[in-house]
Amino acid sequence: MSATANDNHDLEHDHVGLSYADSCPDNVLLFIHGFPLNNRIWDGQLADLAGDARIIAPDLRGSGDSDDVEGPYSMAMLADDCVALLDELGIDEAIVAGHSMGGYVALELLRRHRDRVKGLILIATRAGADSDEARAGRDASAARAASEGVAPIVEGMRPKLLAEDTYEDDPELVEIVDEIMAAANVNGVVGALAAMRDRVDSTPMLAEIDVPTLVVHGAEDRLIPPSEAEAMHKAIPGSTLALIHGAGHLPQMEQEEAFNEAVAEFLEQF
Ligand code: MLT
């Protein structure tokens, strides 16, 4: 059973068993955001899942309130930043949840630091590397961001980021996502584009994944099609697939309740 807030624990000290309550749940969920976003995309999880797990949600280097350092970045660098954070917080292992580019980071973290990963949640992401055409696209986007700023990159992604119904029915959410993307900075965008361009193909690793894995995807994702999630689910032994209806590329925000339910259910096994 998963630990919940205020679980009672026991400690043996000086040959005396001491019982104590701890409001911090045993399981740690490390949420890694996608591109060109920041940790605000997890506000709905911080609010609702904090009793099910301790939630750590970094801003990757060059994003949000983290330092705006010059690139290029690599997936290894981003994964190691997350592990340095776990080290700093004294956390041995976490359930690593990555959204889109954050999913690429999560797979790299698993590859480099298997002993730190207790479970995996792959959200709106894919296992494959970039095609040659996609790599050229990353370079063109980076050059454009360097000369014109992040606005053209954000404008290019914006129309496809959310499900059509989300754009129509949830203007407040659309505004929040716009604000998050508007906060992106050139170093972070250029650095992350290089990391995505150079990432390795994780497909061969999928069959070897031996931690409980949840694959979550918006049924109306137009940036990364749900077929990518289905393929990862088929390849990862014992994995669970949650297709979230009424959601595009940001299921954790567009269908917060359904997303949180899928995660809470997944956490019950730990
Ligand atoms: C993301 O949402 O993190 C990116 O769009 C992923 C990508 O460009 O491959």
py3Dmol code that shows the C-alpha trace and the ligand (Angstrom):
import py3Dmol

protein = """\
ATOM      1  CA  MET A   1       0.000   0.000   0.000  1.00  0.00           C
ATOM      2  CA  SER A   2       1.225   3.510  -0.657  1.00  0.00           C
ATOM      3  CA  ALA A   3       2.152   5.642   2.314  1.00  0.00           C
ATOM      4  CA  THR A   4      -0.151   8.531   3.032  1.00  0.00           C
ATOM      5  CA  ALA A   5       0.443  11.708   4.962  1.00  0.00           C
ATOM      6  CA  ASN A   6       0.731  11.173   8.700  1.00  0.00           C
ATOM      7  CA  ASP A   7       1.549   7.467   8.457  1.00  0.00           C
ATOM      8  CA  ASN A   8       2.957   6.139  11.708  1.00  0.00           C
ATOM      9  CA  HIS A   9       6.546   4.896  11.656  1.00  0.00           C
ATOM     10  CA  ASP A  10       8.729   3.141  14.198  1.00  0.00           C
ATOM     11  CA  LEU A  11      12.297   3.779  15.229  1.00  0.00           C
ATOM     12  CA  GLU A  12      14.506   1.615  17.419  1.00  0.00           C
ATOM     13  CA  HIS A  13      16.786   3.736  19.611  1.00  0.00           C
ATOM     14  CA  ASP A  14      18.574   2.835  22.838  1.00  0.00           C
ATOM     15  CA  HIS A  15      16.675  -0.510  22.763  1.00  0.00           C
ATOM     16  CA  VAL A  16      13.381   1.371  22.869  1.00  0.00           C
ATOM     17  CA  GLY A  17      10.895   1.234  19.992  1.00  0.00           C
ATOM     18  CA  LEU A  18       9.694   4.774  19.324  1.00  0.00           C
ATOM     19  CA  SER A  19       6.657   5.479  17.195  1.00  0.00           C
ATOM     20  CA  TYR A  20       6.251   8.733  15.329  1.00  0.00           C
ATOM     21  CA  ALA A  21       4.056  10.382  12.734  1.00  0.00           C
ATOM     22  CA  ASP A  22       5.601  11.879   9.609  1.00  0.00           C
ATOM     23  CA  SER A  23       3.569  14.079   7.293  1.00  0.00           C
ATOM     24  CA  CYS A  24       5.998  13.383   4.442  1.00  0.00           C
ATOM     25  CA  PRO A  25       4.937  10.338   2.393  1.00  0.00           C
ATOM     26  CA  ASP A  26       7.517   7.618   1.660  1.00  0.00           C
ATOM     27  CA  ASN A  27       7.345   7.858  -2.105  1.00  0.00           C
ATOM     28  CA  VAL A  28       9.017  10.692  -3.945  1.00  0.00           C
ATOM     29  CA  LEU A  29       7.692  11.809  -7.307  1.00  0.00           C
ATOM     30  CA  LEU A  30      10.205  13.745  -9.391  1.00  0.00           C
ATOM     31  CA  PHE A  31       8.320  15.689 -12.053  1.00  0.00           C
ATOM     32  CA  ILE A  32      10.449  16.877 -15.005  1.00  0.00           C
ATOM     33  CA  HIS A  33       8.856  19.451 -17.304  1.00  0.00           C
ATOM     34  CA  GLY A  34       8.945  19.654 -21.103  1.00  0.00           C
ATOM     35  CA  PHE A  35       9.944  22.338 -23.611  1.00  0.00           C
ATOM     36  CA  PRO A  36       9.722  25.370 -23.567  1.00  0.00           C
ATOM     37  CA  LEU A  37       8.015  25.150 -20.211  1.00  0.00           C
ATOM     38  CA  ASN A  38       8.812  25.204 -16.502  1.00  0.00           C
ATOM     39  CA  ASN A  39       7.653  23.574 -13.297  1.00  0.00           C
ATOM     40  CA  ARG A  40       4.397  25.559 -13.221  1.00  0.00           C
ATOM     41  CA  ILE A  41       2.947  22.822 -15.444  1.00  0.00           C
ATOM     42  CA  TRP A  42       2.774  20.648 -12.300  1.00  0.00           C
ATOM     43  CA  ASP A  43       0.763  23.069 -10.129  1.00  0.00           C
ATOM     44  CA  GLY A  44      -2.281  20.777 -10.287  1.00  0.00           C
ATOM     45  CA  GLN A  45      -0.217  17.794  -9.172  1.00  0.00           C
ATOM     46  CA  LEU A  46       1.477  19.719  -6.337  1.00  0.00           C
ATOM     47  CA  ALA A  47      -1.992  20.657  -5.110  1.00  0.00           C
ATOM     48  CA  ASP A  48      -3.672  17.244  -5.400  1.00  0.00           C
ATOM     49  CA  LEU A  49      -1.037  14.520  -5.119  1.00  0.00           C
ATOM     50  CA  ALA A  50       0.996  15.883  -2.209  1.00  0.00           C
ATOM     51  CA  GLY A  51      -0.683  13.409   0.169  1.00  0.00           C
ATOM     52  CA  ASP A  52       0.220  10.461  -2.072  1.00  0.00           C
ATOM     53  CA  ALA A  53       3.878  11.299  -2.606  1.00  0.00           C
ATOM     54  CA  ARG A  54       6.476  13.902  -1.820  1.00  0.00           C
ATOM     55  CA  ILE A  55       6.626  15.953  -5.011  1.00  0.00           C
ATOM     56  CA  ILE A  56       9.847  17.472  -6.298  1.00  0.00           C
ATOM     57  CA  ALA A  57       9.464  19.547  -9.459  1.00  0.00           C
ATOM     58  CA  PRO A  58      12.645  21.283 -10.612  1.00  0.00           C
ATOM     59  CA  ASP A  59      12.970  23.969 -13.230  1.00  0.00           C
ATOM     60  CA  LEU A  60      15.534  22.526 -15.648  1.00  0.00           C
ATOM     61  CA  ARG A  61      18.637  24.637 -16.278  1.00  0.00           C
ATOM     62  CA  GLY A  62      17.734  27.640 -18.420  1.00  0.00           C
ATOM     63  CA  SER A  63      14.026  27.408 -17.475  1.00  0.00           C
ATOM     64  CA  GLY A  64      11.762  29.021 -14.893  1.00  0.00           C
ATOM     65  CA  ASP A  65      13.690  30.311 -11.890  1.00  0.00           C
ATOM     66  CA  SER A  66      16.783  28.175 -12.503  1.00  0.00           C
ATOM     67  CA  ASP A  67      19.914  29.859 -13.806  1.00  0.00           C
ATOM     68  CA  ASP A  68      19.755  31.072 -17.371  1.00  0.00           C
ATOM     69  CA  VAL A  69      23.016  29.390 -18.410  1.00  0.00           C
ATOM     70  CA  GLU A  70      24.312  29.235 -21.959  1.00  0.00           C
ATOM     71  CA  GLY A  71      24.039  25.953 -23.859  1.00  0.00           C
ATOM     72  CA  PRO A  72      24.447  23.634 -25.498  1.00  0.00           C
ATOM     73  CA  TYR A  73      22.821  21.281 -23.017  1.00  0.00           C
ATOM     74  CA  SER A  74      22.672  17.504 -23.244  1.00  0.00           C
ATOM     75  CA  MET A  75      20.187  14.982 -21.877  1.00  0.00           C
ATOM     76  CA  ALA A  76      22.984  13.663 -19.645  1.00  0.00           C
ATOM     77  CA  MET A  77      23.499  17.142 -18.196  1.00  0.00           C
ATOM     78  CA  LEU A  78      19.768  17.623 -17.535  1.00  0.00           C
ATOM     79  CA  ALA A  79      19.454  14.140 -15.982  1.00  0.00           C
ATOM     80  CA  ASP A  80      22.509  14.734 -13.790  1.00  0.00           C
ATOM     81  CA  ASP A  81      21.072  18.086 -12.646  1.00  0.00           C
ATOM     82  CA  CYS A  82      17.980  16.196 -11.418  1.00  0.00           C
ATOM     83  CA  VAL A  83      20.111  13.598  -9.629  1.00  0.00           C
ATOM     84  CA  ALA A  84      22.160  16.381  -8.002  1.00  0.00           C
ATOM     85  CA  LEU A  85      18.876  17.737  -6.666  1.00  0.00           C
ATOM     86  CA  LEU A  86      17.933  14.318  -5.254  1.00  0.00           C
ATOM     87  CA  ASP A  87      21.404  14.146  -3.651  1.00  0.00           C
ATOM     88  CA  GLU A  88      20.995  17.587  -2.147  1.00  0.00           C
ATOM     89  CA  LEU A  89      17.624  16.577  -0.682  1.00  0.00           C
ATOM     90  CA  GLY A  90      18.977  13.247   0.624  1.00  0.00           C
ATOM     91  CA  ILE A  91      16.603  11.232  -1.577  1.00  0.00           C
ATOM     92  CA  ASP A  92      17.928   7.807  -2.595  1.00  0.00           C
ATOM     93  CA  GLU A  93      15.294   6.933  -5.152  1.00  0.00           C
ATOM     94  CA  ALA A  94      12.272   8.497  -6.805  1.00  0.00           C
ATOM     95  CA  ILE A  95       9.446   7.704  -9.157  1.00  0.00           C
ATOM     96  CA  VAL A  96      10.618   9.735 -12.130  1.00  0.00           C
ATOM     97  CA  ALA A  97       7.879  11.383 -14.180  1.00  0.00           C
ATOM     98  CA  GLY A  98       8.859  13.233 -17.344  1.00  0.00           C
ATOM     99  CA  HIS A  99       6.692  15.267 -19.671  1.00  0.00           C
ATOM    100  CA  SER A 100       7.672  15.292 -23.378  1.00  0.00           C
ATOM    101  CA  MET A 101      11.297  16.559 -23.350  1.00  0.00           C
ATOM    102  CA  GLY A 102      11.186  15.740 -19.627  1.00  0.00           C
ATOM    103  CA  GLY A 103      10.417  12.161 -20.708  1.00  0.00           C
ATOM    104  CA  TYR A 104      13.655  12.141 -22.727  1.00  0.00           C
ATOM    105  CA  VAL A 105      15.415  13.329 -19.562  1.00  0.00           C
ATOM    106  CA  ALA A 106      13.674  10.628 -17.490  1.00  0.00           C
ATOM    107  CA  LEU A 107      14.827   7.880 -19.888  1.00  0.00           C
ATOM    108  CA  GLU A 108      18.385   9.246 -19.774  1.00  0.00           C
ATOM    109  CA  LEU A 109      18.214   9.392 -15.980  1.00  0.00           C
ATOM    110  CA  LEU A 110      17.171   5.734 -15.963  1.00  0.00           C
ATOM    111  CA  ARG A 111      20.033   4.851 -18.307  1.00  0.00           C
ATOM    112  CA  ARG A 112      22.646   6.671 -16.209  1.00  0.00           C
ATOM    113  CA  HIS A 113      21.299   6.220 -12.683  1.00  0.00           C
ATOM    114  CA  ARG A 114      19.198   3.055 -12.615  1.00  0.00           C
ATOM    115  CA  ASP A 115      19.607   2.745  -8.838  1.00  0.00           C
ATOM    116  CA  ARG A 116      17.852   6.095  -8.267  1.00  0.00           C
ATOM    117  CA  VAL A 117      14.697   5.131 -10.171  1.00  0.00           C
ATOM    118  CA  LYS A 118      11.910   3.330  -8.321  1.00  0.00           C
ATOM    119  CA  GLY A 119       9.273   3.820 -11.015  1.00  0.00           C
ATOM    120  CA  LEU A 120       8.757   5.684 -14.247  1.00  0.00           C
ATOM    121  CA  ILE A 121       5.944   7.831 -15.611  1.00  0.00           C
ATOM    122  CA  LEU A 122       6.279   8.767 -19.268  1.00  0.00           C
ATOM    123  CA  ILE A 123       3.928  11.610 -20.150  1.00  0.00           C
ATOM    124  CA  ALA A 124       3.247  12.820 -23.704  1.00  0.00           C
ATOM    125  CA  THR A 125       6.654  11.642 -24.821  1.00  0.00           C
ATOM    126  CA  ARG A 126       8.370   9.212 -27.159  1.00  0.00           C
ATOM    127  CA  ALA A 127      11.345   6.835 -27.017  1.00  0.00           C
ATOM    128  CA  GLY A 128      12.884   7.430 -30.452  1.00  0.00           C
ATOM    129  CA  ALA A 129      15.636   9.863 -31.429  1.00  0.00           C
ATOM    130  CA  ASP A 130      15.159  12.736 -33.882  1.00  0.00           C
ATOM    131  CA  SER A 131      15.158  11.994 -37.606  1.00  0.00           C
ATOM    132  CA  ASP A 132      17.701  13.874 -39.759  1.00  0.00           C
ATOM    133  CA  GLU A 133      14.906  16.230 -40.785  1.00  0.00           C
ATOM    134  CA  ALA A 134      13.915  16.867 -37.155  1.00  0.00           C
ATOM    135  CA  ARG A 135      17.577  17.521 -36.264  1.00  0.00           C
ATOM    136  CA  ALA A 136      17.817  20.103 -39.024  1.00  0.00           C
ATOM    137  CA  GLY A 137      14.586  21.630 -37.688  1.00  0.00           C
ATOM    138  CA  ARG A 138      16.127  21.918 -34.193  1.00  0.00           C
ATOM    139  CA  ASP A 139      19.125  23.787 -35.665  1.00  0.00           C
ATOM    140  CA  ALA A 140      16.873  26.120 -37.635  1.00  0.00           C
ATOM    141  CA  SER A 141      14.782  26.824 -34.516  1.00  0.00           C
ATOM    142  CA  ALA A 142      17.900  27.459 -32.426  1.00  0.00           C
ATOM    143  CA  ALA A 143      19.275  29.886 -35.018  1.00  0.00           C
ATOM    144  CA  ARG A 144      15.930  31.674 -35.135  1.00  0.00           C
ATOM    145  CA  ALA A 145      15.685  31.891 -31.333  1.00  0.00           C
ATOM    146  CA  ALA A 146      19.239  33.250 -31.170  1.00  0.00           C
ATOM    147  CA  SER A 147      18.496  36.001 -33.680  1.00  0.00           C
ATOM    148  CA  GLU A 148      14.810  36.799 -33.026  1.00  0.00           C
ATOM    149  CA  GLY A 149      14.150  35.621 -29.470  1.00  0.00           C
ATOM    150  CA  VAL A 150      11.821  32.846 -28.307  1.00  0.00           C
ATOM    151  CA  ALA A 151       8.574  34.337 -29.662  1.00  0.00           C
ATOM    152  CA  PRO A 152       8.662  32.601 -33.096  1.00  0.00           C
ATOM    153  CA  ILE A 153       9.369  29.219 -31.455  1.00  0.00           C
ATOM    154  CA  VAL A 154       6.510  29.661 -29.009  1.00  0.00           C
ATOM    155  CA  GLU A 155       4.180  30.862 -31.775  1.00  0.00           C
ATOM    156  CA  GLY A 156       5.059  27.792 -33.853  1.00  0.00           C
ATOM    157  CA  MET A 157       4.151  25.395 -31.043  1.00  0.00           C
ATOM    158  CA  ARG A 158       1.181  27.226 -29.613  1.00  0.00           C
ATOM    159  CA  PRO A 159      -1.610  26.193 -32.020  1.00  0.00           C
ATOM    160  CA  LYS A 160      -0.843  22.500 -31.614  1.00  0.00           C
ATOM    161  CA  LEU A 161      -0.070  22.317 -27.919  1.00  0.00           C
ATOM    162  CA  LEU A 162      -3.555  21.786 -26.510  1.00  0.00           C
ATOM    163  CA  ALA A 163      -6.609  19.865 -27.669  1.00  0.00           C
ATOM    164  CA  GLU A 164      -8.997  21.893 -29.844  1.00  0.00           C
ATOM    165  CA  ASP A 165     -11.658  21.730 -27.117  1.00  0.00           C
ATOM    166  CA  THR A 166      -9.212  23.068 -24.532  1.00  0.00           C
ATOM    167  CA  TYR A 167      -8.615  26.155 -26.690  1.00  0.00           C
ATOM    168  CA  GLU A 168     -12.376  26.688 -26.937  1.00  0.00           C
ATOM    169  CA  ASP A 169     -13.505  25.751 -23.433  1.00  0.00           C
ATOM    170  CA  ASP A 170     -10.673  26.735 -21.102  1.00  0.00           C
ATOM    171  CA  PRO A 171      -9.346  30.246 -21.874  1.00  0.00           C
ATOM    172  CA  GLU A 172      -7.897  30.509 -18.362  1.00  0.00           C
ATOM    173  CA  LEU A 173      -5.684  27.474 -18.945  1.00  0.00           C
ATOM    174  CA  VAL A 174      -4.682  28.764 -22.399  1.00  0.00           C
ATOM    175  CA  GLU A 175      -3.579  32.012 -20.735  1.00  0.00           C
ATOM    176  CA  ILE A 176      -1.523  30.174 -18.091  1.00  0.00           C
ATOM    177  CA  VAL A 177       0.231  28.081 -20.736  1.00  0.00           C
ATOM    178  CA  ASP A 178       0.919  31.239 -22.770  1.00  0.00           C
ATOM    179  CA  GLU A 179       2.417  32.890 -19.690  1.00  0.00           C
ATOM    180  CA  ILE A 180       4.620  29.864 -19.000  1.00  0.00           C
ATOM    181  CA  MET A 181       5.931  29.811 -22.567  1.00  0.00           C
ATOM    182  CA  ALA A 182       6.417  33.577 -22.649  1.00  0.00           C
ATOM    183  CA  ALA A 183       8.737  33.193 -19.646  1.00  0.00           C
ATOM    184  CA  ALA A 184      11.122  30.964 -21.659  1.00  0.00           C
ATOM    185  CA  ASN A 185      14.499  32.513 -22.361  1.00  0.00           C
ATOM    186  CA  VAL A 186      16.876  32.245 -25.304  1.00  0.00           C
ATOM    187  CA  ASN A 187      19.661  30.350 -23.518  1.00  0.00           C
ATOM    188  CA  GLY A 188      17.224  27.758 -22.167  1.00  0.00           C
ATOM    189  CA  VAL A 189      15.506  27.278 -25.522  1.00  0.00           C
ATOM    190  CA  VAL A 190      18.732  27.042 -27.554  1.00  0.00           C
ATOM    191  CA  GLY A 191      20.334  24.764 -24.964  1.00  0.00           C
ATOM    192  CA  ALA A 192      17.347  22.416 -24.771  1.00  0.00           C
ATOM    193  CA  LEU A 193      17.006  22.263 -28.588  1.00  0.00           C
ATOM    194  CA  ALA A 194      20.580  20.932 -28.756  1.00  0.00           C
ATOM    195  CA  ALA A 195      19.851  18.354 -26.041  1.00  0.00           C
ATOM    196  CA  MET A 196      16.755  17.128 -27.900  1.00  0.00           C
ATOM    197  CA  ARG A 197      18.585  17.096 -31.249  1.00  0.00           C
ATOM    198  CA  ASP A 198      21.400  14.930 -29.886  1.00  0.00           C
ATOM    199  CA  ARG A 199      19.406  12.551 -27.705  1.00  0.00           C
ATOM    200  CA  VAL A 200      19.947   8.866 -28.292  1.00  0.00           C
ATOM    201  CA  ASP A 201      17.298   6.402 -29.363  1.00  0.00           C
ATOM    202  CA  SER A 202      15.860   4.851 -26.191  1.00  0.00           C
ATOM    203  CA  THR A 203      13.727   2.312 -28.080  1.00  0.00           C
ATOM    204  CA  PRO A 204      16.198  -0.582 -27.608  1.00  0.00           C
ATOM    205  CA  MET A 205      16.195   0.067 -23.852  1.00  0.00           C
ATOM    206  CA  LEU A 206      12.419  -0.233 -23.443  1.00  0.00           C
ATOM    207  CA  ALA A 207      12.335  -4.041 -23.239  1.00  0.00           C
ATOM    208  CA  GLU A 208      14.926  -3.887 -20.428  1.00  0.00           C
ATOM    209  CA  ILE A 209      12.969  -1.499 -18.205  1.00  0.00           C
ATOM    210  CA  ASP A 210      12.405  -3.338 -14.942  1.00  0.00           C
ATOM    211  CA  VAL A 211      10.674  -0.704 -12.823  1.00  0.00           C
ATOM    212  CA  PRO A 212       6.896  -0.199 -12.715  1.00  0.00           C
ATOM    213  CA  THR A 213       6.033   2.148 -15.565  1.00  0.00           C
ATOM    214  CA  LEU A 214       2.995   4.240 -16.386  1.00  0.00           C
ATOM    215  CA  VAL A 215       2.658   5.694 -19.881  1.00  0.00           C
ATOM    216  CA  VAL A 216       0.226   8.639 -19.989  1.00  0.00           C
ATOM    217  CA  HIS A 217      -0.791  10.457 -23.141  1.00  0.00           C
ATOM    218  CA  GLY A 218      -3.472  12.871 -24.288  1.00  0.00           C
ATOM    219  CA  ALA A 219      -5.723  11.148 -26.828  1.00  0.00           C
ATOM    220  CA  GLU A 220      -5.696  14.368 -28.889  1.00  0.00           C
ATOM    221  CA  ASP A 221      -1.973  15.120 -28.727  1.00  0.00           C
ATOM    222  CA  ARG A 222      -0.978  16.730 -32.038  1.00  0.00           C
ATOM    223  CA  LEU A 223       2.709  17.235 -31.205  1.00  0.00           C
ATOM    224  CA  ILE A 224       3.526  13.633 -30.270  1.00  0.00           C
ATOM    225  CA  PRO A 225       0.880  11.207 -31.515  1.00  0.00           C
ATOM    226  CA  PRO A 226      -0.683   8.683 -29.092  1.00  0.00           C
ATOM    227  CA  SER A 227       0.749   5.896 -31.285  1.00  0.00           C
ATOM    228  CA  GLU A 228       4.135   6.694 -29.663  1.00  0.00           C
ATOM    229  CA  ALA A 229       2.655   5.976 -26.220  1.00  0.00           C
ATOM    230  CA  GLU A 230       1.059   2.771 -27.457  1.00  0.00           C
ATOM    231  CA  ALA A 231       4.407   1.618 -28.873  1.00  0.00           C
ATOM    232  CA  MET A 232       6.220   2.343 -25.574  1.00  0.00           C
ATOM    233  CA  HIS A 233       3.504   0.570 -23.607  1.00  0.00           C
ATOM    234  CA  LYS A 234       3.822  -2.516 -25.837  1.00  0.00           C
ATOM    235  CA  ALA A 235       7.604  -2.555 -25.499  1.00  0.00           C
ATOM    236  CA  ILE A 236       7.924  -1.936 -21.724  1.00  0.00           C
ATOM    237  CA  PRO A 237       7.216  -5.139 -19.798  1.00  0.00           C
ATOM    238  CA  GLY A 238       4.254  -4.874 -17.426  1.00  0.00           C
ATOM    239  CA  SER A 239       3.650  -1.195 -18.156  1.00  0.00           C
ATOM    240  CA  THR A 240       0.271   0.500 -17.841  1.00  0.00           C
ATOM    241  CA  LEU A 241      -1.155   2.852 -20.465  1.00  0.00           C
ATOM    242  CA  ALA A 242      -3.533   5.704 -19.593  1.00  0.00           C
ATOM    243  CA  LEU A 243      -4.952   7.532 -22.604  1.00  0.00           C
ATOM    244  CA  ILE A 244      -6.507  10.765 -21.392  1.00  0.00           C
ATOM    245  CA  HIS A 245      -9.491  11.871 -23.454  1.00  0.00           C
ATOM    246  CA  GLY A 246     -10.082  15.569 -24.018  1.00  0.00           C
ATOM    247  CA  ALA A 247      -6.376  16.312 -23.675  1.00  0.00           C
ATOM    248  CA  GLY A 248      -3.666  17.306 -26.125  1.00  0.00           C
ATOM    249  CA  HIS A 249       0.044  17.599 -25.294  1.00  0.00           C
ATOM    250  CA  LEU A 250      -0.500  18.756 -21.680  1.00  0.00           C
ATOM    251  CA  PRO A 251      -2.793  16.113 -20.123  1.00  0.00           C
ATOM    252  CA  GLN A 252      -1.654  16.998 -16.588  1.00  0.00           C
ATOM    253  CA  MET A 253      -3.137  20.486 -17.059  1.00  0.00           C
ATOM    254  CA  GLU A 254      -5.944  19.912 -19.560  1.00  0.00           C
ATOM    255  CA  GLN A 255      -7.513  16.972 -17.708  1.00  0.00           C
ATOM    256  CA  GLU A 256      -5.990  17.393 -14.287  1.00  0.00           C
ATOM    257  CA  GLU A 257      -8.436  15.155 -12.443  1.00  0.00           C
ATOM    258  CA  ALA A 258      -8.184  12.192 -14.823  1.00  0.00           C
ATOM    259  CA  PHE A 259      -4.402  12.565 -14.943  1.00  0.00           C
ATOM    260  CA  ASN A 260      -4.058  12.721 -11.155  1.00  0.00           C
ATOM    261  CA  GLU A 261      -6.350   9.709 -10.751  1.00  0.00           C
ATOM    262  CA  ALA A 262      -4.171   7.656 -13.116  1.00  0.00           C
ATOM    263  CA  VAL A 263      -1.035   8.659 -11.197  1.00  0.00           C
ATOM    264  CA  ALA A 264      -2.607   8.046  -7.757  1.00  0.00           C
ATOM    265  CA  GLU A 265      -3.727   4.583  -8.884  1.00  0.00           C
ATOM    266  CA  PHE A 266      -0.238   3.823 -10.195  1.00  0.00           C
ATOM    267  CA  LEU A 267       1.320   4.926  -6.885  1.00  0.00           C
ATOM    268  CA  GLU A 268      -0.763   2.413  -4.909  1.00  0.00           C
ATOM    269  CA  GLN A 269       1.636  -0.407  -5.810  1.00  0.00           C
ATOM    270  CA  PHE A 270       4.670   1.192  -4.131  1.00  0.00           C
TER     271      PHE A 270
END
"""
ligand_1 = """\
9
MLT
C 8.215 19.157 -25.598
O 7.004 19.374 -25.512
O 8.930 18.996 -24.596
C 8.838 19.147 -26.967
O 7.913 19.590 -27.905
C 9.328 17.779 -27.351
C 10.016 17.775 -28.668
O 10.095 18.826 -29.326
O 10.510 16.700 -29.095
"""
view = py3Dmol.view(width=600, height=400)
view.addModel(protein, "pdb")
view.setStyle({"model": 0}, {"cartoon": {"style": "trace"}})
view.addModel(ligand_1, "xyz")
view.setStyle({"model": 1}, {"stick": {}})
view.zoomTo()
view.show()
